[in-house]
């Protein structure tokens, strides 16, 4: 075995792992970061930030097209795809370079630019180096799940990483998968002039969202692209300059073919545990490879914590940042068990940045029914409030769920302009001491604003069966 290098703490992964690393250097003298690169994790390099820098120009295109509804007509003279991509890449490279420079000049942390692999009890192989420490934080993330479709690799495909290198939009694009990534990039490429076809295996797009919300999004997406659900891709092949996808329609059991210049695979994410091999250090994973943690983010191996996408629970950067704070506290501030912080996932928000955007916190209506709770549902359309009328929005919707006996807010789902910002207001309410709707019902709300749609939803609470 190579010479063992000893550290006080080893962190695997530089997404939310960097949040722990940047603070850990103030607590201990020797910290190692194992990250093959690039620094910053999925969010910075090929997730949240680059995708939203691409999606905003797509939003502008659609807003200009929809402005006719309020009496404003214009036309798009040109879409500079190269400039849109270049602006995104330039920003990402600048931030990443700053991070790399900062870590390379910091003598308190040593960066190993390779894939980490456990080879024994708290022993990690990083390239030609063998490392050990009494404490580890695993923030090893996830990567694109590529389905084992015959002919896929031979035909060639894009994923959320390789599409960022495109120099021009494809004339036609087939997106396999109708989840967050598929719908967001469907919006982007269709706005850039690409003829987009989404093939999803599930019954509806965004199957994890509230039923009313996903119906509105599906209708909106279908205005600009072909959206085909209940289609299972069974084969792919190359035909000249085109790629041919064969998919079985699960409704009629017939096989259909679709042609395009490019294929984007957006069928979900998979764990990186097959690379890290945490089981060799006594860290248990579930059947899909996600690392199992308890309420303190401790793994089955004492002295090893896990955060972020590696645990496969809520794969959002803001949640990973929160988990990093909890893990840091439990590593360095909790001398006794009663000092430990428990993870709290009761009000995890998320957003889908298609057109229109959607956002949710807590439970949606389907989940509330499964929970067995006695709850009320409140709905309000954007067109029910003055600002929504002014914007000419006829499809926006806000839904809130409240526990009947206590007034405790169980969840909120919104689709329409500013949905993420509106849902965030409910996130704050769900993190008050009583988690109820009292503060918002006592508050004055600026008129006219879209914030009134939330008040309207809470004022319209009814039993779910009244709404059938």
C-alpha positions in Angstrom: 0.0 0.0 0.0 1.1 3.5 -0.8 2.1 5.8 2.1 -0.9 6.7 4.1 -1.7 10.5 4.3 -3.6 11.4 7.5 -6.2 14.2 7.8 -8.6 15.4 10.5 -11.5 15.5 8.0 -11.9 14.2 4.4 -14.7 15.6 2.2 -15.7 13.8 -1.0 -17.3 16.1 -3.5 -17.2 19.9 -4.0 -20.8 20.8 -4.4 -22.3 21.3 -0.9 -19.2 19.6 0.3 -17.4 22.9 -0.2 -19.7 24.5 2.3 -18.4 22.1 5.0 -14.8 22.4 3.8 -14.7 26.2 3.9 -15.8 26.2 7.5 -14.0 23.1 8.7 -10.6 24.7 8.0 -11.4 27.0 11.0 -11.9 24.0 13.2 -9.1 21.5 12.3 -5.7 21.8 10.8 -5.7 19.2 8.1 -8.7 19.0 5.7 -8.7 17.0 2.4 -11.1 17.6 -0.5 -11.4 14.7 -3.0 -13.0 16.0 -6.2 -12.0 15.0 -9.7 -13.3 18.3 -10.9 -14.6 20.6 -12.0 -15.1 22.3 -8.6 -18.6 23.4 -7.7 -20.6 20.3 -8.2 -23.6 19.8 -10.4 -25.4 23.0 -9.6 -22.6 25.3 -10.8 -21.2 23.3 -13.7 -24.2 21.6 -15.4 -27.3 22.0 -13.2 -29.1 24.9 -11.7 -27.0 27.9 -12.7 -26.2 27.1 -16.4 -29.7 25.8 -17.1 -31.4 28.9 -15.7 -29.0 31.2 -17.6 -30.2 29.4 -20.7 -33.9 29.3 -19.7 -34.2 33.0 -19.0 -33.7 34.0 -22.7 -36.3 31.3 -23.5 -38.7 33.0 -21.0 -38.1 36.3 -22.8 -39.0 34.7 -26.1 -42.3 33.3 -24.8 -43.2 36.5 -22.9 -42.7 38.5 -26.1 -44.9 36.1 -28.0 -47.6 36.2 -25.3 -47.6 40.0 -25.0 -50.3 40.1 -27.7 -52.8 39.2 -25.0 -52.3 42.6 -23.3 -52.1 44.6 -26.5 -48.4 44.6 -27.2 -47.2 43.0 -30.4 -43.6 42.6 -31.5 -41.4 40.2 -33.3 -38.1 38.5 -32.7 -35.5 39.7 -35.1 -32.8 37.2 -34.1 -31.9 34.7 -31.5 -28.1 34.6 -31.0 -27.7 31.1 -29.7 -23.9 31.3 -29.7 -24.1 34.4 -27.5 -26.6 32.8 -25.1 -24.4 29.8 -24.7 -21.2 31.9 -24.5 -22.6 34.2 -21.8 -23.5 31.1 -19.7 -20.1 29.4 -20.2 -18.2 32.6 -19.4 -20.0 33.1 -16.1 -19.6 29.5 -15.0 -15.9 29.4 -16.0 -15.3 32.7 -14.1 -16.9 31.4 -10.9 -15.2 28.0 -11.1 -11.8 29.6 -11.7 -12.2 31.8 -8.6 -13.0 28.7 -6.6 -10.1 26.8 -7.9 -7.7 29.6 -7.3 -9.0 30.1 -3.8 -8.6 26.5 -2.8 -5.2 26.0 -4.4 -3.7 28.9 -2.4 -5.3 27.8 0.9 -2.7 25.8 2.8 -5.3 24.5 5.2 -7.0 22.3 2.6 -5.5 19.8 0.2 -7.3 19.1 -3.1 -7.0 15.7 -4.6 -8.1 15.9 -8.3 -9.3 12.4 -8.8 -12.2 10.1 -8.1 -12.3 8.9 -4.5 -12.8 5.2 -3.8 -12.9 3.5 -0.4 -10.6 0.6 -0.2 -10.9 -0.1 3.6 -12.1 1.1 6.9 -12.0 4.9 6.6 -9.3 4.5 3.9 -9.8 6.3 0.7 -7.9 5.9 -2.6 -7.6 9.1 -4.6 -5.5 8.6 -7.7 -2.1 7.4 -6.5 -2.7 8.6 -3.0 -4.1 6.8 0.0 -5.9 8.9 2.6 -7.4 8.4 6.0 -9.2 10.4 8.6 -11.4 9.8 11.7 -14.2 11.8 10.1 -15.6 11.9 6.5 -18.3 13.9 4.8 -19.6 12.2 1.7 -21.1 14.7 -0.8 -20.4 12.6 -3.9 -23.5 13.6 -5.8 -25.2 11.9 -8.7 -25.0 11.6 -12.4 -27.3 11.1 -15.4 -29.1 7.8 -15.4 -28.6 6.4 -18.9 -31.2 3.7 -19.7 -30.0 0.4 -21.3 -31.8 1.0 -24.6 -30.4 -1.0 -27.5 -28.5 1.2 -30.0 -28.4 4.3 -27.7 -24.7 4.5 -27.3 -24.1 3.7 -30.9 -26.5 6.4 -32.1 -25.1 9.0 -29.7 -26.9 11.2 -27.3 -26.8 14.4 -25.3 -27.2 14.7 -21.5 -27.3 17.7 -19.2 -23.5 18.0 -19.4 -22.8 17.6 -23.1 -25.7 19.8 -24.3 -23.9 22.8 -22.8 -21.2 22.4 -25.5 -23.6 22.8 -28.4 -22.7 25.6 -30.8 -26.0 25.7 -32.5 -29.5 24.4 -31.7 -30.5 21.1 -33.5 -33.2 21.5 -36.0 -35.1 18.6 -34.4 -34.6 17.2 -30.9 -36.1 14.2 -29.2 -36.1 14.4 -25.4 -36.4 11.1 -23.5 -38.0 11.8 -20.2 -40.8 14.1 -19.1 -39.4 15.1 -15.7 -37.8 18.4 -14.6 -34.8 18.3 -16.9 -36.8 17.1 -19.9 -39.5 19.8 -19.5 -37.1 22.6 -18.8 -34.9 21.9 -21.7 -37.9 21.3 -23.9 -38.9 24.9 -23.1 -35.4 26.1 -23.8 -34.8 24.4 -27.2 -38.3 25.0 -28.5 -37.9 28.7 -27.7 -34.6 28.7 -29.7 -36.5 27.4 -32.7 -35.9 23.7 -32.4 -38.7 21.2 -33.2 -39.0 19.3 -29.9 -40.6 16.0 -29.1 -40.8 14.8 -25.5 -41.2 11.1 -25.0 -42.2 10.2 -21.4 -43.0 6.7 -20.0 -45.2 8.0 -17.2 -48.9 8.8 -17.6 -48.2 12.6 -17.4 -45.4 15.1 -17.5 -43.8 16.0 -14.1 -45.6 13.1 -12.5 -44.5 14.1 -9.0 -46.2 17.5 -9.1 -49.7 18.2 -8.1 -52.3 16.9 -10.6 -53.8 20.3 -11.4 -50.3 21.9 -11.8 -49.0 19.3 -14.1 -52.1 19.5 -16.3 -51.6 23.2 -16.8 -47.9 22.7 -17.6 -48.6 19.9 -20.1 -51.1 22.1 -21.9 -48.7 25.0 -22.0 -45.8 22.8 -23.2 -48.0 21.3 -25.9 -48.4 24.7 -27.5 -44.8 24.7 -28.5 -43.7 21.1 -28.8 -45.0 17.6 -29.2 -45.5 16.0 -25.8 -46.1 12.2 -25.8 -46.5 10.4 -22.5 -47.0 6.7 -22.0 -44.3 6.0 -24.6 -41.5 3.6 -23.7 -38.4 3.9 -25.8 -37.3 0.4 -26.9 -34.6 1.0 -29.6 -32.4 3.6 -31.3 -30.4 3.7 -34.4 -28.5 6.0 -36.7 -29.9 6.7 -40.2 -27.5 9.0 -42.1 -27.4 12.3 -40.3 -30.5 11.5 -38.3 -31.2 9.4 -35.2 -34.2 7.2 -35.1 -36.1 6.4 -31.8 -38.5 3.5 -31.7 -41.0 3.8 -28.9 -43.9 1.7 -27.8 -47.2 3.5 -27.1 -48.4 1.9 -23.9 -51.9 2.9 -24.7 -52.3 1.0 -27.9 -49.2 -1.3 -27.7 -48.0 -0.1 -31.1 -44.5 0.8 -32.1 -43.8 4.3 -33.5 -40.7 5.9 -34.9 -39.4 9.4 -34.4 -36.5 11.1 -36.2 -34.2 14.0 -35.1 -30.7 15.3 -35.4 -30.1 15.0 -31.6 -31.4 13.0 -28.7 -31.4 14.3 -25.1 -31.6 11.7 -22.4 -33.3 13.0 -19.3 -34.5 9.9 -17.6 -33.4 10.7 -14.0 -30.3 10.5 -11.9 -28.2 7.7 -10.4 -26.0 7.4 -7.4 -22.2 7.7 -7.7 -21.8 5.0 -5.0 -20.6 2.5 -7.7 -17.5 4.7 -8.0 -17.0 5.6 -4.4 -17.7 2.1 -3.0 -18.7 3.4 0.5 -19.7 -0.2 1.6 -15.9 -1.0 1.9 -15.9 1.4 4.9 -19.1 0.0 6.4 -21.4 2.6 4.9 -24.8 1.1 4.0 -26.7 2.0 0.8 -30.2 1.2 -0.3 -30.9 -1.0 -3.3 -30.5 1.9 -5.7 -27.1 2.9 -4.3 -28.2 6.0 -2.3 -26.4 6.4 1.0 -28.6 5.7 4.0 -28.4 8.3 6.8 -30.3 8.9 10.0 -32.0 12.0 11.2 -28.5 13.5 12.0 -27.1 12.7 8.6 -24.9 10.1 10.1 -24.3 7.0 8.0 -24.2 3.5 9.4 -20.4 4.0 10.0 -19.6 6.2 13.0 -17.6 9.2 12.0 -19.0 9.3 8.4 -21.8 11.7 7.4 -23.5 12.1 4.0 -25.3 15.1 2.4 -26.7 16.3 -0.9 -27.6 14.2 -3.9 -25.6 11.3 -2.5 -28.4 10.4 -0.1 -31.0 10.6 -2.9 -33.8 12.3 -0.8 -34.4 15.9 -2.0 -32.0 16.6 -4.8 -31.9 20.4 -4.8 -28.9 22.6 -4.1 -30.7 24.6 -1.5 -31.5 21.4 0.4 -27.9 20.3 0.1 -26.8 23.6 1.5 -29.1 23.1 4.5 -27.8 19.6 5.0 -24.3 20.9 4.9 -25.1 23.3 7.8 -26.7 20.4 9.8 -23.7 18.1 9.2 -21.2 20.8 10.1 -23.0 21.4 13.4 -23.2 17.8 14.3 -19.5 17.2 13.5 -18.1 20.2 15.3 -20.7 21.6 17.7 -22.4 18.6 19.1 -20.4 17.2 22.0 -23.3 15.3 23.4 -26.2 13.5 21.6 -28.7 16.1 22.9 -26.6 18.8 21.2 -27.2 17.3 17.7 -29.4 18.9 15.2 -32.1 16.8 13.4 -32.7 17.2 9.8 -36.1 18.7 9.0 -37.7 18.0 5.6 -41.3 19.1 6.4 -41.0 22.2 4.2 -38.6 21.5 1.4 -39.4 23.8 -1.6 -38.6 23.2 -5.2 -39.4 24.8 -8.6 -39.6 23.7 -12.2 -38.4 26.4 -14.6 -40.4 25.7 -17.6 -43.1 28.0 -19.1 -44.9 28.9 -17.0 -42.8 28.0 -14.0 -44.2 25.9 -11.2 -43.2 25.5 -7.5 -44.2 23.5 -4.5 -43.5 23.2 -0.8 -44.6 20.4 1.5 -47.4 18.1 0.4 -49.4 18.2 -2.8 -53.1 17.1 -2.8 -52.3 13.5 -3.8 -49.7 13.2 -1.1 -52.0 14.7 1.5 -54.7 12.1 0.7 -52.3 9.3 1.1 -51.1 10.7 4.4 -54.6 10.2 6.0 -54.6 13.7 7.4 -57.9 15.7 7.6 -57.2 18.6 5.4 -58.7 21.5 3.5 -57.8 22.6 0.0 -57.9 26.2 -1.2 -57.6 27.3 -4.8 -57.2 30.6 -6.5 -56.6 31.4 -10.2 -54.3 34.2 -11.2 -57.3 35.7 -13.0 -59.1 36.1 -9.6 -56.8 38.9 -8.6 -56.2 42.3 -10.2 -52.6 41.8 -11.0 -53.3 38.5 -12.7 -56.0 40.3 -14.8 -53.5 43.1 -15.7 -51.0 40.5 -16.8 -53.6 38.7 -19.0 -52.8 35.4 -17.2 -55.6 32.9 -17.7 -53.9 29.7 -16.6 -52.0 30.5 -13.4 -53.2 28.7 -10.3 -52.3 28.6 -6.6 -53.3 25.7 -4.3 -52.8 25.5 -0.5 -53.4 22.6 1.9 -54.2 23.2 5.5 -54.8 20.7 8.4 -58.4 21.2 9.3 -58.2 21.0 13.1 -55.0 23.0 13.6 -54.7 25.4 10.7 -51.2 24.0 10.1 -50.1 24.6 6.6 -49.3 21.2 4.9 -48.3 22.5 1.5 -48.6 24.9 -1.4 -48.4 24.4 -5.2 -48.4 27.2 -7.7 -48.0 27.4 -11.5 -47.7 30.7 -13.3 -45.4 33.7 -13.4 -43.4 34.3 -10.2 -44.5 30.9 -8.9 -41.1 30.2 -7.1 -41.1 33.6 -5.4 -44.8 33.2 -4.3 -44.2 29.7 -2.9 -41.2 31.0 -1.0 -43.6 33.1 1.1 -45.4 30.0 2.2 -42.1 28.3 3.0 -41.5 31.1 5.6 -44.9 30.5 7.2 -44.3 26.7 7.4 -41.1 27.5 9.4 -42.8 29.6 12.0 -43.3 28.1 15.5 -46.9 27.1 14.8 -46.6 26.5 11.1 -50.1 27.9 10.6 -51.8 30.4 8.3 -52.3 33.0 11.1 -49.6 35.4 10.1 -50.7 35.6 6.5 -54.4 36.1 7.4 -53.5 38.9 9.8 -51.2 40.6 7.3 -52.0 43.5 4.9 -51.0 42.5 1.3 -50.0 45.2 -1.2 -52.7 45.7 -3.8 -52.5 44.9 -6.6 -49.8 42.2 -6.5 -49.6 38.6 -7.3 -49.1 37.9 -3.6 -52.9 38.3 -3.3 -53.4 35.0 -5.1 -52.0 33.2 -2.0 -54.4 35.1 0.3 -57.2 34.2 -2.0 -56.3 30.6 -1.9 -56.3 30.5 1.9 -59.6 32.3 1.9 -61.1 29.6 -0.3 -60.5 26.6 1.9 -62.9 23.7 1.5 -63.0 20.0 2.1 -61.5 18.1 -0.9 -64.8 16.3 -1.6 -66.5 19.7 -2.2 -64.2 20.2 -5.1 -64.9 16.9 -6.9 
